[in-house]
């Protein structure tokens, strides 16, 4: 999500890609139906089939207290925010999709509607997303919507405004979590003092749309694998397990070089002290020629229906070579797979699994 080229063939590409995706979606739904038919009334949740949702990048799945999964992601037209929900992960594939917000036709929130995340905070729903002005489509900043209705498909999504950071520079991919009683926001931003596209920052929050206190840089693109095409660290996601806080992030250009990195901190440490975090020198999740998955990244985490199994949610493409700008290629599909754990309590991401039942 960081190139500045624009290709006139985008609409044609989208059309072709969407047609392919419709076929993919159809076969995925059939596969899933078959799994369901094989075990009528079985307690075990139907097996999800990858790709779970075609043409939805930067996927975010929130498992709510009502026992349902709430899904949102980037639509390839970059013009709206969508929501789905289901009692099962597999069911997200066929769940009805609602458009809960559309881009403005002019002004600040009119272009590049990117990477929404849905969070439930203090009894209200919040959507975090990135958007740019109609007249300056790369002036991307972070915005927040709020809905006080207990059902996010109902009620009104109110625009709470822009998340103001220390610099007014390129920023996106806001995510929020709580740790030891404090709420934090992590996001990707261009540091004006650095020669890169984006680094990942962390700050405490005064409320769901306001940062407070220091804004600390946790990771910046430094290894070769973080700097292919573009120098990028973005799309952070957090998982707290086994006495540690894990932060995944995505690196490099959004083609087959896109991959995931990992930071680790002790649960008892000060998360706002960069020294609390150790950075894995190699990527933890990368393109795989054997399983034919390319550019896996911009992940989130959820938990399976059993309430125990951690699930990795991410997007990837089914081919390596892209015609033109990767951002104009709509075939980044939402995928899920179980996240395994090493004996030492660290996550084992494995490889992005091949298409088919998960």
C-alpha positions as CSV (number, residue, x, y, z in Angstrom):
1,X,0.0,0.0,0.0
2,X,2.7,2.5,-0.8
3,X,3.3,3.0,-4.5
4,X,2.7,6.3,-6.3
5,X,2.2,5.0,-9.8
6,X,-1.1,4.9,-11.5
7,X,-2.0,2.7,-14.3
8,X,-4.9,3.4,-16.7
9,X,-5.6,-0.3,-17.1
10,X,-6.8,-0.7,-13.6
11,X,-10.5,-1.0,-14.4
12,X,-9.9,-3.7,-16.9
13,X,-7.6,-5.5,-14.5
14,X,-10.3,-5.3,-11.8
15,X,-12.9,-6.7,-14.1
16,X,-10.8,-9.7,-15.1
17,X,-9.7,-10.3,-11.6
18,X,-13.2,-10.1,-10.2
19,X,-14.4,-12.6,-12.8
20,X,-11.7,-15.0,-11.7
21,X,-12.5,-14.4,-8.1
22,X,-16.2,-15.1,-8.6
23,X,-15.2,-18.5,-10.0
24,X,-12.9,-19.0,-7.0
25,X,-15.6,-17.9,-4.6
26,X,-18.0,-20.3,-6.2
27,X,-15.7,-23.3,-5.9
28,X,-14.8,-22.4,-2.3
29,X,-18.5,-22.2,-1.3
30,X,-19.1,-25.6,-3.0
31,X,-16.2,-27.1,-1.1
32,X,-17.5,-25.7,2.1
33,X,-21.1,-26.9,1.3
34,X,-19.6,-30.4,0.7
35,X,-18.0,-30.4,4.1
36,X,-21.2,-29.3,5.7
37,X,-23.2,-32.0,3.8
38,X,-20.9,-34.7,4.9
39,X,-21.6,-34.2,8.5
40,X,-25.2,-33.0,9.1
41,X,-25.8,-31.7,12.6
42,X,-22.2,-32.4,13.6
43,X,-20.9,-30.3,16.4
44,X,-17.6,-29.7,14.8
45,X,-17.5,-26.4,13.0
46,X,-17.5,-26.7,9.2
47,X,-14.0,-26.6,7.8
48,X,-13.1,-23.3,6.3
49,X,-11.9,-23.3,2.7
50,X,-9.1,-21.0,1.5
51,X,-9.3,-18.5,0.0
52,X,-11.9,-17.7,2.6
53,X,-13.0,-14.4,1.0
54,X,-11.8,-13.5,-2.5
55,X,-10.8,-9.9,-3.2
56,X,-10.5,-8.8,0.4
57,X,-7.1,-7.7,1.5
58,X,-5.8,-6.6,4.9
59,X,-8.4,-8.8,6.6
60,X,-9.4,-8.3,10.2
61,X,-11.6,-10.7,12.2
62,X,-12.9,-9.8,15.7
63,X,-14.5,-12.6,17.7
64,X,-17.1,-10.8,19.9
65,X,-18.7,-11.7,23.2
66,X,-21.9,-12.7,21.3
67,X,-20.0,-15.7,20.0
68,X,-19.9,-14.3,16.4
69,X,-17.0,-13.4,14.2
70,X,-17.0,-9.9,12.7
71,X,-15.0,-9.5,9.5
72,X,-13.8,-6.4,7.6
73,X,-11.1,-5.9,5.0
74,X,-9.9,-3.7,2.2
75,X,-12.2,-3.8,-0.9
76,X,-10.1,-3.6,-4.1
77,X,-12.0,-0.5,-5.3
78,X,-10.7,1.3,-2.2
79,X,-14.0,3.1,-1.9
80,X,-16.0,1.6,1.1
81,X,-15.9,-0.2,4.4
82,X,-17.6,-3.6,4.5
83,X,-18.7,-5.9,7.3
84,X,-19.6,-9.6,7.5
85,X,-20.5,-11.7,10.5
86,X,-20.9,-15.4,11.2
87,X,-21.0,-17.9,14.0
88,X,-18.2,-19.8,12.4
89,X,-15.0,-18.9,10.6
90,X,-16.1,-21.0,7.6
91,X,-19.3,-19.1,7.5
92,X,-17.6,-15.8,6.8
93,X,-17.2,-17.1,3.2
94,X,-20.9,-17.0,2.5
95,X,-22.1,-14.4,5.0
96,X,-24.0,-11.4,3.7
97,X,-21.7,-8.4,3.2
98,X,-22.9,-5.0,4.3
99,X,-21.4,-1.6,3.3
100,X,-21.4,0.3,6.5
101,X,-19.6,3.4,5.2
102,X,-18.7,4.9,1.8
103,X,-15.9,7.3,0.9
104,X,-16.7,11.0,0.6
105,X,-17.0,12.4,-2.9
106,X,-14.7,15.3,-2.0
107,X,-12.5,16.4,0.8
108,X,-10.4,14.4,3.2
109,X,-12.0,10.9,3.2
110,X,-12.4,10.5,-0.5
111,X,-9.7,8.1,-1.7
112,X,-7.7,5.1,-0.7
113,X,-10.0,3.6,1.9
114,X,-7.6,1.1,3.3
115,X,-7.2,-1.6,5.9
116,X,-10.2,-1.2,8.2
117,X,-10.3,-2.9,11.6
118,X,-13.3,-3.3,13.8
119,X,-12.9,-3.1,17.6
120,X,-15.4,-3.1,20.5
121,X,-14.3,-0.7,23.2
122,X,-16.2,0.3,26.4
123,X,-19.6,-0.9,24.9
124,X,-19.2,0.8,21.6
125,X,-18.0,-0.3,18.1
126,X,-15.1,1.4,16.4
127,X,-13.7,1.2,12.9
128,X,-10.2,2.3,12.3
129,X,-9.2,2.9,8.6
130,X,-7.0,5.0,6.4
131,X,-8.2,7.5,3.8
132,X,-6.8,10.3,1.6
133,X,-8.2,13.6,0.2
134,X,-9.8,13.6,-3.3
135,X,-7.2,16.1,-4.5
136,X,-4.1,14.5,-2.9
137,X,-4.6,10.7,-3.0
138,X,-1.3,9.9,-1.3
139,X,-1.9,12.2,1.6
140,X,-3.1,9.1,3.5
141,X,-4.0,9.5,7.2
142,X,-5.9,7.5,9.9
143,X,-9.6,8.0,10.7
144,X,-12.1,6.6,13.2
145,X,-15.8,5.8,13.1
146,X,-17.9,5.1,16.2
147,X,-21.2,3.2,16.5
148,X,-23.0,3.0,19.9
149,X,-25.5,0.4,18.8
150,X,-25.0,-3.1,20.2
151,X,-25.3,-4.3,16.6
152,X,-22.7,-2.7,14.3
153,X,-24.9,-3.5,11.3
154,X,-27.5,-1.1,12.8
155,X,-27.2,2.3,14.4
156,X,-25.1,5.1,13.0
157,X,-21.5,5.2,12.3
158,X,-20.3,8.6,13.4
159,X,-17.1,10.1,12.1
160,X,-14.9,10.8,15.1
161,X,-12.2,12.4,13.0
162,X,-8.6,11.9,12.3
163,X,-6.1,10.3,14.7
164,X,-3.5,13.1,15.2
165,X,0.0,11.9,15.5
166,X,3.2,13.8,16.2
167,X,3.8,14.5,12.5
168,X,1.3,15.2,9.7
169,X,2.8,12.5,7.4
170,X,1.7,9.4,5.5
171,X,0.1,7.1,8.1
172,X,-2.1,4.1,8.1
173,X,-2.9,0.6,9.5
174,X,-4.1,1.6,13.0
175,X,-4.7,-1.3,15.4
176,X,-5.5,-1.2,19.1
177,X,-5.2,-3.5,22.1
178,X,-5.0,-3.4,25.9
179,X,-2.1,-4.5,28.0
180,X,-2.0,-4.4,31.8
181,X,-4.9,-2.0,32.0
182,X,-3.7,0.5,29.4
183,X,-5.1,0.9,25.8
184,X,-2.5,1.3,23.1
185,X,-2.6,2.2,19.4
186,X,0.0,0.9,17.0
187,X,0.2,2.3,13.4
188,X,2.5,2.7,10.4
189,X,3.9,6.1,9.6
190,X,6.5,7.9,7.6
191,X,9.1,9.4,9.9
192,X,10.2,12.6,8.3
193,X,13.7,12.1,9.6
194,X,14.1,8.7,8.0
195,X,14.6,7.5,4.4
196,X,11.7,5.0,4.3
197,X,8.0,4.7,3.5
198,X,6.8,3.7,7.0
199,X,7.9,2.4,10.4
200,X,5.6,1.1,13.2
201,X,4.8,3.3,16.2
202,X,3.1,2.7,19.5
203,X,1.3,5.1,21.9
204,X,-1.1,5.0,24.8
205,X,-4.6,6.3,24.1
206,X,-6.7,8.8,26.1
207,X,-9.8,7.6,24.3
208,X,-10.5,5.4,21.2
209,X,-9.5,8.2,18.8
210,X,-6.9,10.2,20.8
211,X,-3.3,9.5,21.5
212,X,-1.6,10.6,24.7
213,X,2.0,10.6,25.9
214,X,5.0,9.6,24.0
215,X,4.8,8.0,20.5
216,X,7.6,5.4,20.2
217,X,9.0,3.8,17.1
218,X,9.2,0.0,17.6
219,X,10.5,-1.1,14.2
220,X,11.9,0.5,11.1
221,X,12.8,-1.2,7.8
222,X,16.5,-2.2,8.1
223,X,17.0,-5.8,6.9
224,X,17.1,-6.5,3.1
225,X,13.8,-8.4,3.2
226,X,12.1,-5.3,4.6
227,X,13.2,-3.1,1.8
228,X,12.4,-4.9,-1.4
229,X,10.6,-2.4,-3.8
230,X,9.8,-0.1,-0.8
231,X,11.2,0.3,2.7
232,X,8.1,-0.7,4.6
233,X,7.0,-1.8,8.0
234,X,3.2,-1.7,8.3
235,X,0.1,-3.7,9.3
236,X,1.0,-4.5,12.9
237,X,-1.0,-7.0,14.9
238,X,-0.6,-8.1,18.5
239,X,-1.0,-11.4,20.3
240,X,-0.4,-11.9,24.1
241,X,0.5,-15.5,25.0
242,X,3.0,-17.4,27.2
243,X,4.2,-14.5,29.2
244,X,5.0,-12.5,26.1
245,X,3.6,-9.9,23.8
246,X,4.1,-10.7,20.1
247,X,3.8,-8.0,17.3
248,X,3.7,-9.1,13.7
249,X,4.0,-6.6,10.9
250,X,4.4,-6.7,7.1
251,X,7.4,-5.6,5.1
252,X,8.4,-4.6,1.5
253,X,6.3,-3.9,-1.5
254,X,2.8,-5.4,-1.8
255,X,3.8,-8.0,-4.5
256,X,5.4,-11.5,-3.9
257,X,8.1,-9.8,-1.7
258,X,5.5,-8.8,0.9
259,X,6.2,-10.9,4.0
260,X,5.8,-10.8,7.8
261,X,8.2,-9.9,10.6
262,X,8.0,-10.4,14.3
263,X,8.8,-8.4,17.5
264,X,8.7,-9.9,20.9
265,X,8.5,-8.3,24.4
266,X,8.1,-9.8,27.9
267,X,4.6,-9.3,29.2
268,X,5.9,-7.5,32.3
269,X,8.0,-5.0,30.4
270,X,7.3,-1.4,29.4
271,X,5.9,-1.7,25.9
272,X,6.7,1.9,25.2
273,X,10.4,1.3,25.7
274,X,11.8,0.2,22.4
275,X,14.5,-1.8,24.3
276,X,11.7,-4.1,25.6
277,X,11.3,-5.5,22.1
278,X,13.5,-7.9,20.3
279,X,13.2,-8.1,16.5
280,X,13.5,-11.4,14.6
281,X,16.3,-11.0,12.0
282,X,14.4,-13.1,9.4
283,X,10.9,-12.9,8.2
284,X,8.4,-15.4,9.9
285,X,5.9,-15.8,7.0
286,X,6.8,-15.6,3.3
287,X,5.7,-16.5,-0.2
288,X,5.8,-20.2,-1.0
289,X,6.2,-21.8,-4.4
290,X,5.2,-25.2,-3.2
291,X,1.8,-24.1,-1.8
292,X,1.5,-21.4,-4.5
293,X,0.8,-18.5,-2.1
294,X,2.5,-15.2,-2.8
295,X,2.9,-12.0,-0.8
296,X,1.3,-13.2,2.5
297,X,0.8,-10.5,5.0
298,X,-1.2,-7.7,6.6
299,X,-2.4,-10.2,9.2
300,X,-4.6,-10.2,12.2
301,X,-5.3,-12.9,14.8
302,X,-8.4,-14.5,16.0
303,X,-9.3,-17.7,17.9
304,X,-11.2,-20.8,16.6
305,X,-14.6,-21.9,17.7
306,X,-13.1,-24.0,20.4
307,X,-11.9,-20.8,22.1
308,X,-8.4,-22.2,22.3
309,X,-6.8,-22.6,18.9
310,X,-5.1,-19.4,17.7
311,X,-5.9,-18.6,14.1
312,X,-3.7,-16.5,11.7
313,X,-5.7,-14.3,9.3
314,X,-3.9,-12.8,6.3
315,X,-4.1,-12.1,2.6
316,X,-2.1,-13.6,-0.3
317,X,-2.2,-14.0,-4.0
318,X,-2.3,-17.2,-6.1
319,X,0.5,-16.1,-8.5
320,X,3.9,-14.5,-8.3
321,X,3.9,-12.2,-11.4
322,X,1.7,-9.1,-11.5
323,X,1.1,-6.9,-14.5
324,X,1.6,-3.2,-13.6
325,X,1.2,-1.8,-10.1
326,X,0.5,-4.4,-7.4
327,X,-2.0,-2.0,-5.8
328,X,-4.2,-2.2,-9.0
329,X,-4.3,-6.0,-8.8
330,X,-7.4,-7.0,-6.9
331,X,-6.5,-10.6,-6.3
332,X,-5.3,-10.5,-2.7
333,X,-7.6,-12.9,-1.0
334,X,-8.4,-13.4,2.7
335,X,-7.0,-16.6,4.1
336,X,-6.9,-18.3,7.5
337,X,-4.9,-21.1,9.1
338,X,-4.2,-22.4,12.6
339,X,-1.2,-20.8,14.3
340,X,1.1,-23.4,15.9
341,X,3.4,-22.9,18.8
342,X,7.0,-23.9,19.4
343,X,7.9,-25.8,22.7
344,X,9.6,-22.5,23.9
345,X,6.3,-20.7,23.7
346,X,7.0,-18.7,20.5
347,X,4.7,-18.8,17.5
348,X,5.4,-21.1,14.6
349,X,3.8,-19.5,11.6
350,X,4.8,-22.3,9.2
351,X,4.0,-21.5,5.5
352,X,0.9,-20.1,3.9
353,X,-1.1,-23.3,3.3
354,X,-2.3,-24.3,-0.2
355,X,-5.8,-23.5,-1.4
356,X,-8.5,-25.8,-0.2
357,X,-10.0,-27.0,3.1
358,X,-8.0,-25.6,6.1
